[in-house]
């Protein structure tokens, strides 16, 4: 899985997790959803994504790197 798809999967997981936590633990977990959404929005404009930096250090390759290695 490429870095780009990993970021989308991670964001989707975090949103679903926050919704489950909001329904079962506390309504304040809505702020996790807000944070994930705001981070996705700012990364679309700036290109800066902390999760991408961490995943890149973990060895996940971008789609371009995967294509070059084939």
N, C-alpha and C positions, 0 to 999 in steps of 0.2 A: 504494500500500500504506500502510495506517495505521501509526501509531507502535506501537500495541499488537501488530499482526501482525509488524512489523519486529523488535520485541524478541524475540518467540517464534522467529522465523527465525534471528536472530543467536545466541540461546542454543542452539538446535538445531545450528547450524553449528559453534559452539565445542565442543560436546560431541562431535560426530562427529570434528572435527579432533583433539581431544585423544585420542580412542580410536585414531585412525590413528597419531598420533605415539607413543602408548604402545606400539602393536604394532610400530612400525618403528624408533623412535629410543631411547626410554628408558621404563621402567616408571614413572618419576617424573612423567610427564605426567598420571598419575591425579589429581594435585593440581589441575590445571586443571579437570578435571571436577568435583572437589569444590568448587572456588571458584565455578564457574558455578552449581552446584546450591544452594550456600549463599546466593549472591546472589539467586537466584530466590526462595528461601524467605523471606529477610529482606525482600525488596521486596514480597512478598505481604502481609506484616504491617505494614510501615512506609510503603509507597508510595514509598520512595526507591530509585531505580535510576540509577546513574551512566551506563549505556548510553543510557537514555531522555533524560537531560539532553543528552548529546552529539548524539544523533539529532535532538532538537528544535532544537538550534542549527544543525544541518545543513539544517533546513527541512522535516523530515518532520512531517506534520500528524497529529493524533489523529483517531480515528474521528468524534468529535463535531464537530471543525473541518471535516472533509470533508463531513459531512452538512449543516452550516450553509451551506457554499459552493454546494451544489446547488440 
